[in-house]
Amino acid sequence: MAVYKRAYRAYNGPITAERWRFLVLTRYSLSQLFSSRAFSWFMMITLLPVLIAAAFIYVSNNAAVQAALRMGTQSILNVDGSFFAKVLLGQAWMGLFLTCWAGPLLVASDLSNGSLPLYLSRPLNRAEYVAGKAAVLVGILSCVTWIPGLLLFALQSSLGSGGWAWAHKSFVPTIILVSFLWIAVLTLISLATSAWVKWRIVATAVTFGLFVLPPGFGEAINGVLRTYWGRVLNLPYLLEVILTNMLDTPMQNHGPFTNQQVPQFAAWIVLIGVCLASLLLLNKRLRAREVVRG
């Protein structure tokens, strides 16, 4: 058929329900990420600490394996609040690395290619656009934070003594709540950074720098003023404060100036404030792209 004889017709196929329409962005963004073999391998590498933790749980609850390893009757690992705190904090850093890889691809590419007005000209508003992009990071980070944490809890519950799960039932809401708090911080900071920085490499550097550079300034403040409030600039430290307090475990020593830790309420205020500030910056950036005059 000749090209001039072709005519455009309205689409008559299935239409995604309006309340789930934002997931179209999520589906295509995930397919773009996992089309990279390097990202798929890196995703599997981030789960290696979870496999090691599962092996420790198995060995610590199996007397036969301990005897074969000539460990005697004493377990090499006590599966308690400190164990889950270390696992979750380690996976929190893995989530940061994943965010630095995947986050800049979500919004920065749309802005640099001028495709954001095309999205917003469809029956899709700014909130749905952000939800579709955020769902990508929420799904990826869930696979390395609270989901492995709950699987490890279930493994210990099945291998441990009969009353272990009931005695440590408070671990379940703690794992979920702290994980989603960290996911919100990583997701909103990454989206806000990628919305304001168009270049992927720069956005990755800025995102990672926001988590590793401010702690140094905070410790400098502590050294000059002989205080501990400079640690409010250390976001991973604030997560550790919340997690260890909720699991009722001691914190490690941070810094040479003082052993006094930031209060838990201050850690909550700072992390929630970071989320709100990132959301405001993201909203301001997308609002400028919402109306197209032509």
Secondary structure by P-SEA (a helix, b strand, c coil): cccccbbbbccccccccccccaaaaaaaaaaaaaccaaaaaaaaaaaaaaaaaaaaaaaaacaaaaaaacccccccccccaaaaaaaaaaaaaaaaaaaaaccccccaaaaaacaaaaaaaccccaaaaaaaaaaaaaaaaaaccaaaaaaaaaaaaaaccccccccccaaaaaaaaaaaaaaaaaaaaaaaaaaacccaaaaaaaaaaacccaaaaaaaaaaaacccccccccaaaaaaaaaaaaaccccccccccccccccaaaaaaaaaaaaaaaaaaaaaaaaaaccccc
